[in-house]
């Protein structure tokens, strides 16, 4: 085993890698189906959500669900494309592109979300990292 593998193996965690990876894929896929209920089941009741990072936070699941309801009402479809999942203990990074398609235009937003998972395996914190340079027109 290399020293890098040994270092990674030394990371403390309460949740399995499979649990976290599955949760992140469910999270991403739930946007395509506008499945707020499925997404909500992944989050702790007292979760903190920042989209984008350092914007005013949504604290608690009810506030986060309100934010998602606003996305559901938007006049475009959402189609996430997951590029990479990186897991370090109970923290994870989801690197993905959200394709947003409307009748008259299509755009994409390349996002990197940082997740923290609690002892119950629920998402306790999410920070979405994106800025205007991550937004692209699609043909």
C-alpha positions as CSV (number, residue, x, y, z in Angstrom):
1,X,0.0,0.0,0.0
2,X,1.4,3.4,-0.9
3,X,1.8,6.2,1.6
4,X,-1.1,8.1,-0.2
5,X,-3.4,5.1,0.2
6,X,-2.4,4.7,3.9
7,X,-3.1,8.4,4.5
8,X,-6.5,8.0,2.9
9,X,-7.3,4.9,4.9
10,X,-6.5,6.8,8.1
11,X,-9.4,9.2,7.6
12,X,-12.0,8.8,10.3
13,X,-15.7,8.3,9.2
14,X,-19.1,7.2,10.4
15,X,-20.6,6.5,7.0
16,X,-19.6,4.0,4.4
17,X,-18.2,5.2,1.0
18,X,-21.0,3.3,-0.7
19,X,-23.7,5.1,1.4
20,X,-22.3,8.5,0.6
21,X,-21.7,7.8,-3.1
22,X,-25.3,6.4,-3.5
23,X,-26.7,9.5,-1.7
24,X,-24.9,11.8,-4.1
25,X,-26.2,10.0,-7.2
26,X,-29.7,10.0,-5.8
27,X,-29.4,13.7,-5.0
28,X,-28.3,14.6,-8.6
29,X,-30.9,12.3,-10.3
30,X,-33.7,13.8,-8.2
31,X,-33.4,17.1,-10.1
32,X,-34.2,15.5,-13.4
33,X,-37.4,14.0,-11.9
34,X,-38.2,17.1,-9.8
35,X,-38.4,14.7,-6.9
36,X,-38.2,16.9,-3.9
37,X,-39.4,14.2,-1.6
38,X,-36.6,11.8,-2.6
39,X,-34.1,14.6,-2.2
40,X,-35.5,15.6,1.2
41,X,-35.0,12.1,2.6
42,X,-31.2,12.6,2.2
43,X,-31.1,15.6,4.4
44,X,-31.0,16.1,8.2
45,X,-33.9,18.2,9.6
46,X,-31.4,20.8,10.7
47,X,-29.3,20.8,7.5
48,X,-27.6,24.0,6.2
49,X,-27.7,24.7,2.5
50,X,-25.8,27.4,0.6
51,X,-26.3,27.8,-3.1
52,X,-23.9,29.3,-4.1
53,X,-21.4,29.1,-1.2
54,X,-21.4,32.1,1.1
55,X,-24.8,33.3,-0.2
56,X,-27.5,33.6,2.5
57,X,-28.0,30.1,3.9
58,X,-31.2,28.1,4.1
59,X,-31.3,26.6,7.5
60,X,-33.5,23.6,8.2
61,X,-35.1,21.2,5.8
62,X,-38.3,23.3,5.4
63,X,-36.4,26.3,4.2
64,X,-34.3,24.1,1.8
65,X,-37.5,22.6,0.4
66,X,-38.9,26.1,-0.3
67,X,-35.8,26.8,-2.3
68,X,-36.2,23.6,-4.3
69,X,-39.9,24.4,-4.9
70,X,-38.7,27.6,-6.6
71,X,-36.5,25.5,-8.9
72,X,-39.4,23.2,-9.7
73,X,-41.5,26.2,-10.9
74,X,-38.7,27.4,-13.3
75,X,-39.6,27.1,-17.0
76,X,-36.8,24.7,-17.9
77,X,-35.9,21.1,-17.4
78,X,-32.9,20.1,-15.3
79,X,-30.7,17.3,-16.4
80,X,-27.6,16.7,-14.2
81,X,-24.5,15.1,-15.6
82,X,-22.2,13.7,-12.9
83,X,-18.5,13.9,-13.7
84,X,-16.9,12.8,-10.4
85,X,-17.6,12.0,-6.8
86,X,-14.8,12.4,-4.3
87,X,-15.3,11.1,-0.8
88,X,-13.0,11.9,2.2
89,X,-14.5,10.5,5.4
90,X,-17.9,12.0,6.0
91,X,-17.3,14.8,3.5
92,X,-17.8,14.6,-0.2
93,X,-17.4,16.6,-3.4
94,X,-19.9,16.2,-6.3
95,X,-18.6,17.6,-9.6
96,X,-21.4,17.9,-12.1
97,X,-23.0,19.9,-14.9
98,X,-26.6,20.9,-14.6
99,X,-28.1,21.1,-18.1
100,X,-31.0,23.5,-18.1
101,X,-33.3,23.2,-21.2
102,X,-36.1,25.5,-22.1
103,X,-38.1,25.8,-25.4
104,X,-36.0,28.8,-26.6
105,X,-32.6,28.2,-25.0
106,X,-30.3,25.7,-23.3
107,X,-27.7,26.5,-20.7
108,X,-25.4,24.5,-18.5
109,X,-23.9,25.3,-15.1
110,X,-20.8,23.5,-14.0
111,X,-21.1,23.0,-10.2
112,X,-19.0,21.6,-7.4
113,X,-21.0,20.8,-4.3
114,X,-19.4,20.0,-1.0
115,X,-21.4,17.8,1.4
116,X,-21.0,16.9,5.0
117,X,-22.8,13.8,6.4
118,X,-23.9,13.3,10.0
119,X,-23.8,10.2,12.2
120,X,-27.2,9.1,10.9
121,X,-26.0,9.2,7.3
122,X,-27.9,12.3,6.5
123,X,-26.6,15.4,4.7
124,X,-26.0,18.0,7.3
125,X,-24.4,20.7,5.1
126,X,-24.2,21.5,1.4
127,X,-22.2,24.3,-0.2
128,X,-22.6,24.7,-3.9
129,X,-19.6,26.3,-5.6
130,X,-20.3,28.1,-8.9
131,X,-20.0,31.6,-10.3
132,X,-21.0,33.3,-13.6
133,X,-17.9,31.8,-15.3
134,X,-19.5,28.3,-14.8
135,X,-22.5,29.2,-16.9
136,X,-22.5,28.3,-20.6
137,X,-24.9,28.6,-23.5
138,X,-25.6,25.2,-25.2
139,X,-26.6,24.7,-28.8
